[in-house]
Amino acid sequence: MPAKVGAVKVINIGSSSIFNIGDVYSMSPESTAKTYAGGGSFNTGDGTHIRLKESNTYVRDSDVADQNIDK
C-alpha cells in the first residue's frame, strides 16, 4: 500500500543512520562497534552502589576485523 506523508522536517541524521519516507523493502544501517568494559561499567541510576574487589577486562582478539562493511 502506498504511503502518504505530510510535511517532514529533518534537523540532523547521524553518520550511521537511515532516513526513509514511504514504502521500503529492506533497510540496513552500516555501522560496527566493539566495546570492552569491566564489571559495573554500564550500571546507571540513582543510588547505585557497586562493590568490586577487583575488576579486570581481558581481551584476546586474534582476528583483525569482526564485521567488514563494503561500501
N, CA, C and O atoms as a MOPAC input file, in Angstrom:
PM7 MOZYME 1SCF
protein

 N      0.84800 1    -1.16500 1     0.00000 1
 C      0.00000 1     0.00000 1     0.00000 1
 C      0.89700 1     1.23200 1     0.00000 1
 O      1.82300 1     1.30500 1     0.80800 1
 N      0.65600 1     2.19000 1    -0.86700 1
 C      1.47400 1     3.40200 1    -0.91500 1
 C      1.32800 1     4.21500 1     0.36500 1
 O      0.26000 1     4.26700 1     0.97700 1
 N      2.41400 1     4.83700 1     0.74400 1
 C      2.41700 1     5.66500 1     1.94100 1
 C      2.16200 1     7.11700 1     1.56600 1
 O      2.69700 1     7.61600 1     0.57600 1
 N      1.34500 1     7.78600 1     2.35900 1
 C      1.11400 1     9.21200 1     2.17700 1
 C      1.70800 1     9.91700 1     3.38200 1
 O      1.33700 1     9.63500 1     4.52100 1
 N      2.63500 1    10.83500 1     3.12900 1
 C      3.35600 1    11.50400 1     4.19900 1
 C      3.16900 1    13.00300 1     4.02800 1
 O      3.23500 1    13.53100 1     2.91800 1
 N      2.93500 1    13.67100 1     5.13800 1
 C      2.81400 1    15.12200 1     5.11700 1
 C      4.17500 1    15.77600 1     5.18800 1
 O      5.17300 1    15.18800 1     4.77000 1
 N      4.22500 1    16.97700 1     5.70900 1
 C      5.47800 1    17.72500 1     5.81100 1
 C      6.43600 1    17.04300 1     6.78300 1
 O      6.02600 1    16.55100 1     7.83400 1
 N      7.70400 1    17.02200 1     6.42200 1
 C      8.74100 1    16.41400 1     7.24300 1
 C      9.88000 1    17.41400 1     7.37800 1
 O     10.31900 1    18.00200 1     6.39000 1
 N     10.35400 1    17.60300 1     8.60100 1
 C     11.49800 1    18.47100 1     8.85400 1
 C     12.58100 1    17.65000 1     9.53600 1
 O     12.39500 1    17.16800 1    10.65300 1
 N     13.71100 1    17.49500 1     8.86000 1
 C     14.82800 1    16.72800 1     9.40400 1
 C     15.87600 1    17.70600 1     9.90300 1
 O     16.37800 1    18.52500 1     9.13400 1
 N     16.20500 1    17.62800 1    11.17000 1
 C     17.20000 1    18.51400 1    11.76300 1
 C     18.60100 1    17.91700 1    11.64000 1
 O     19.54600 1    18.61300 1    11.27100 1
 N     18.73100 1    16.63600 1    11.94700 1
 C     20.05100 1    16.02100 1    11.95500 1
 C     19.91400 1    14.51900 1    11.74300 1
 O     18.97400 1    13.89700 1    12.23700 1
 N     20.85300 1    13.94500 1    11.00900 1
 C     20.91300 1    12.49200 1    10.81600 1
 C     22.35000 1    12.07200 1    11.08700 1
 O     23.28700 1    12.64500 1    10.53100 1
 N     22.52000 1    11.07600 1    11.93600 1
 C     23.85900 1    10.60200 1    12.27300 1
 C     24.52200 1     9.90900 1    11.10100 1
 O     23.86700 1     9.56600 1    10.11700 1
 N     25.82500 1     9.70700 1    11.21300 1
 C     26.59900 1     9.13500 1    10.11200 1
 C     26.22500 1     7.68600 1     9.80200 1
 O     26.41800 1     7.24000 1     8.67100 1
 N     25.70200 1     6.94600 1    10.76200 1
 C     25.32200 1     5.55800 1    10.51000 1
 C     23.80900 1     5.37800 1    10.61900 1
 O     23.33900 1     4.28500 1    10.93300 1
 N     23.05300 1     6.42800 1    10.36500 1
 C     21.59200 1     6.37900 1    10.46600 1
 C     20.95000 1     6.13600 1     9.11800 1
 O     21.58400 1     6.25800 1     8.07100 1
 N     19.67100 1     5.78800 1     9.17100 1
 C     18.87000 1     5.61900 1     7.95700 1
 C     17.65100 1     6.50500 1     8.07800 1
 O     16.99700 1     6.53800 1     9.12100 1
 N     17.34400 1     7.22600 1     7.00900 1
 C     16.15200 1     8.05700 1     6.96500 1
 C     15.33800 1     7.62300 1     5.75900 1
 O     15.85200 1     7.58800 1     4.64000 1
 N     14.07900 1     7.29300 1     5.97700 1
 C     13.23900 1     6.81300 1     4.89400 1
 C     11.85800 1     7.43000 1     5.02000 1
 O     11.32000 1     7.57400 1     6.11800 1
 N     11.30000 1     7.78800 1     3.88500 1
 C      9.90500 1     8.22100 1     3.82500 1
 C      9.23200 1     7.36100 1     2.76400 1
 O      9.70200 1     7.28400 1     1.62800 1
 N      8.15600 1     6.73100 1     3.12600 1
 C      7.43100 1     5.91900 1     2.15900 1
 C      7.66500 1     4.43700 1     2.35700 1
 O      8.14200 1     3.99700 1     3.40300 1
 N      7.31900 1     3.67700 1     1.33000 1
 C      7.43900 1     2.22000 1     1.39500 1
 C      8.89300 1     1.79600 1     1.25400 1
 O      9.66800 1     2.41100 1     0.52100 1
 N      9.24300 1     0.74800 1     1.96000 1
 C     10.60700 1     0.24600 1     1.89100 1
 C     10.57300 1    -1.27100 1     2.08300 1
 O      9.78200 1    -1.78500 1     2.87400 1
 N     11.42100 1    -1.97000 1     1.36500 1
 C     11.50400 1    -3.42500 1     1.49300 1
 C     12.50500 1    -3.80900 1     2.57100 1
 O     12.21300 1    -4.64000 1     3.43100 1
 N     13.68800 1    -3.20000 1     2.52400 1
 C     14.73600 1    -3.56800 1     3.46300 1
 C     15.62400 1    -2.36400 1     3.74400 1
 O     15.99000 1    -1.61600 1     2.83700 1
 N     15.96400 1    -2.19300 1     5.01500 1
 C     16.86200 1    -1.11000 1     5.40400 1
 C     17.97400 1    -1.70100 1     6.24700 1
 O     17.71000 1    -2.48900 1     7.15600 1
 N     19.22400 1    -1.33100 1     5.95800 1
 C     20.35900 1    -1.88700 1     6.67700 1
 C     21.37000 1    -0.79500 1     7.00800 1
 O     22.14400 1    -0.39200 1     6.14000 1
 N     21.37500 1    -0.31300 1     8.24400 1
 C     22.41500 1     0.65800 1     8.60200 1
 C     23.78300 1    -0.01800 1     8.60900 1
 O     23.89200 1    -1.20400 1     8.91900 1
 N     24.81100 1     0.72800 1     8.27400 1
 C     26.15300 1     0.17000 1     8.20900 1
 C     27.02300 1     0.82500 1     9.26100 1
 O     27.54800 1     1.92100 1     9.06300 1
 N     27.16600 1     0.13900 1    10.38300 1
 C     27.99200 1     0.64400 1    11.46400 1
 C     28.41600 1    -0.53300 1    12.32900 1
 O     27.64900 1    -1.47700 1    12.52300 1
 N     29.62500 1    -0.47600 1    12.84200 1
 C     30.08300 1    -1.51500 1    13.75300 1
 C     30.76000 1    -0.86400 1    14.94900 1
 O     31.26100 1     0.25700 1    14.85700 1
 N     30.77300 1    -1.56300 1    16.05600 1
 C     31.45000 1    -1.07500 1    17.25100 1
 C     31.82000 1    -2.26200 1    18.12700 1
 O     31.12400 1    -3.27700 1    18.14600 1
 N     32.90000 1    -2.12400 1    18.83600 1
 C     33.32200 1    -3.15200 1    19.77700 1
 C     33.64100 1    -2.45300 1    21.09300 1
 O     34.40900 1    -1.49100 1    21.12000 1
 N     33.05900 1    -2.92900 1    22.16900 1
 C     33.23300 1    -2.27900 1    23.45600 1
 C     33.76000 1    -3.28000 1    24.47500 1
 O     33.23000 1    -4.38300 1    24.61500 1
 N     34.78800 1    -2.88800 1    25.16800 1
 C     35.32900 1    -3.68700 1    26.26400 1
 C     35.10000 1    -2.91100 1    27.55100 1
 O     35.40700 1    -1.72000 1    27.61600 1
 N     34.57600 1    -3.55500 1    28.55800 1
 C     34.32200 1    -2.86500 1    29.82000 1
 C     34.40600 1    -3.85900 1    30.96900 1
 O     34.10700 1    -5.04300 1    30.81300 1
 N     34.81200 1    -3.35900 1    32.10800 1
 C     34.93100 1    -4.19400 1    33.29900 1
 C     33.61800 1    -4.28800 1    34.04700 1
 O     32.60200 1    -3.74400 1    33.61300 1
 N     33.64200 1    -4.97300 1    35.15700 1
 C     32.44400 1    -5.15700 1    35.96000 1
 C     31.88700 1    -3.84600 1    36.47900 1
 O     32.64000 1    -3.00000 1    36.95900 1
 N     30.58300 1    -3.66900 1    36.39100 1
 C     29.92900 1    -2.47000 1    36.87000 1
 C     30.04300 1    -1.27700 1    35.95200 1
 O     29.67900 1    -0.17100 1    36.35300 1
 N     30.53100 1    -1.44700 1    34.74400 1
 C     30.76600 1    -0.31600 1    33.84400 1
 C     29.49000 1     0.32100 1    33.33100 1
 O     29.45300 1     1.54100 1    33.16700 1
 N     28.45800 1    -0.43500 1    33.07300 1
 C     27.25800 1     0.09700 1    32.44300 1
 C     26.08800 1     0.23400 1    33.41700 1
 O     24.93900 1     0.33000 1    32.98500 1
 N     26.35500 1     0.24600 1    34.70000 1
 C     25.29100 1     0.43400 1    35.68400 1
 C     24.91600 1     1.90500 1    35.74400 1
 O     25.79200 1     2.76700 1    35.81800 1
 N     23.63100 1     2.19800 1    35.71300 1
 C     23.16400 1     3.57900 1    35.80400 1
 C     22.03400 1     3.65000 1    36.80900 1
 O     21.44400 1     2.63100 1    37.16900 1
 N     21.73800 1     4.84500 1    37.25700 1
 C     20.62500 1     5.04500 1    38.17300 1
 C     21.04600 1     5.78500 1    39.41800 1
 O     22.23300 1     5.92900 1    39.71100 1
 N     20.05400 1     6.25100 1    40.14300 1
 C     20.29800 1     6.97200 1    41.39300 1
 C     20.52400 1     5.97300 1    42.52100 1
 O     19.78500 1     4.99800 1    42.65600 1
 N     21.52700 1     6.21700 1    43.31200 1
 C     21.77600 1     5.37900 1    44.47300 1
 C     22.39800 1     4.03400 1    44.16800 1
 O     22.33000 1     3.12900 1    45.00000 1
 N     23.00300 1     3.87300 1    43.00300 1
 C     23.65300 1     2.60700 1    42.67100 1
 C     24.96200 1     2.49200 1    43.43600 1
 O     25.80000 1     3.39200 1    43.38900 1
 N     25.13000 1     1.39000 1    44.13500 1
 C     26.35700 1     1.14800 1    44.90200 1
 C     26.92600 1    -0.19500 1    44.46600 1
 O     26.27300 1    -1.23200 1    44.58200 1
 N     28.13600 1    -0.15600 1    43.97100 1
 C     28.77200 1    -1.36300 1    43.45200 1
 C     30.05700 1    -1.60800 1    44.21900 1
 O     30.88100 1    -0.70400 1    44.36400 1
 N     30.23000 1    -2.81700 1    44.70700 1
 C     31.45700 1    -3.18000 1    45.40400 1
 C     32.20400 1    -4.20300 1    44.56700 1
 O     31.76200 1    -5.33900 1    44.39800 1
 N     33.32900 1    -3.78100 1    44.05500 1
 C     34.18100 1    -4.67400 1    43.28100 1
 C     35.54200 1    -4.73000 1    43.94800 1
 O     36.24000 1    -3.72100 1    44.05400 1
 N     35.90300 1    -5.90000 1    44.38800 1
 C     37.22000 1    -6.03300 1    44.99500 1
 C     38.29200 1    -5.89700 1    43.92000 1
 O     39.31500 1    -5.24400 1    44.12500 1
 N     38.04600 1    -6.51600 1    42.78600 1
 C     38.99000 1    -6.44200 1    41.68100 1
 C     38.20300 1    -6.61400 1    40.38300 1
 O     37.34800 1    -7.49300 1    40.27800 1
 N     38.49500 1    -5.78300 1    39.41500 1
 C     37.81400 1    -5.87400 1    38.12700 1
 C     38.84900 1    -5.82400 1    37.01400 1
 O     39.54100 1    -4.82000 1    36.84700 1
 N     38.95200 1    -6.88700 1    36.27000 1
 C     39.88400 1    -6.95800 1    35.14100 1
 C     39.11600 1    -7.30500 1    33.88000 1
 O     38.20700 1    -8.13500 1    33.90100 1
 N     39.48400 1    -6.67100 1    32.79600 1
 C     38.89700 1    -6.98100 1    31.49900 1
 C     40.00400 1    -7.50500 1    30.60800 1
 O     40.89300 1    -6.75600 1    30.20300 1
 N     39.95100 1    -8.78000 1    30.30600 1
 C     40.96800 1    -9.40500 1    29.46900 1
 C     40.44000 1    -9.49100 1    28.04200 1
 O     39.33400 1    -9.97400 1    27.80400 1
 N     41.23500 1    -9.02400 1    27.11400 1
 C     40.82000 1    -9.01500 1    25.71200 1
 C     41.85800 1    -9.77200 1    24.90200 1
 O     43.03300 1    -9.40600 1    24.86700 1
 N     41.40400 1   -10.82700 1    24.25500 1
 C     42.25200 1   -11.56200 1    23.32500 1
 C     41.46200 1   -11.66600 1    22.02800 1
 O     40.54800 1   -12.48200 1    21.90800 1
 N     41.81800 1   -10.84600 1    21.07900 1
 C     41.08100 1   -10.78300 1    19.81500 1
 C     42.04800 1   -11.08000 1    18.68300 1
 O     42.78600 1   -10.20000 1    18.24000 1
 N     42.04200 1   -12.31500 1    18.21800 1
 C     43.02600 1   -12.72300 1    17.21200 1
 C     42.65600 1   -12.27500 1    15.80000 1
 O     43.53800 1   -12.13500 1    14.95300 1
 N     41.37400 1   -12.04800 1    15.53100 1
 C     41.01300 1   -11.60500 1    14.18700 1
 C     41.18400 1   -10.09400 1    14.05500 1
 O     41.06500 1    -9.35000 1    15.02900 1
 N     41.46800 1    -9.65900 1    12.82500 1
 C     41.71700 1    -8.23300 1    12.58100 1
 C     40.40700 1    -7.47400 1    12.49900 1
 O     40.29500 1    -6.38500 1    13.06300 1
 N     39.42000 1    -8.01500 1    11.81700 1
 C     38.13500 1    -7.32500 1    11.64500 1
 C     37.00600 1    -8.29500 1    11.97800 1
 O     37.00400 1    -9.43800 1    11.52200 1
 N     36.04600 1    -7.82900 1    12.77600 1
 C     34.91500 1    -8.65800 1    13.14700 1
 C     33.76600 1    -8.54300 1    12.14900 1
 O     33.17600 1    -9.54900 1    11.75600 1
 N     33.45300 1    -7.32200 1    11.74500 1
 C     32.36100 1    -7.09000 1    10.81300 1
 C     32.84500 1    -6.14500 1     9.72500 1
 O     32.97200 1    -4.94200 1     9.95600 1
 N     33.11200 1    -6.67600 1     8.55100 1
 C     33.56600 1    -5.84700 1     7.44800 1
 C     32.37100 1    -5.16900 1     6.78500 1
 O     31.32700 1    -5.78900 1     6.58100 1
 N     32.53400 1    -3.90100 1     6.45400 1
 C     31.49300 1    -3.14400 1     5.76400 1
 C     32.01500 1    -2.78100 1     4.39400 1
 O     32.99700 1    -2.04800 1     4.26800 1
 N     31.36000 1    -3.29300 1     3.36400 1
 C     31.73100 1    -2.96400 1     1.98900 1
 C     30.92200 1    -1.77800 1     1.53900 1
 O     29.69500 1    -1.77700 1     1.64800 1
 N     31.59600 1    -0.77100 1     1.03600 1
 C     30.87600 1     0.42200 1     0.58200 1
 C     30.98900 1     0.56400 1    -0.90200 1
 O     30.44800 1     1.51000 1    -1.47500 1

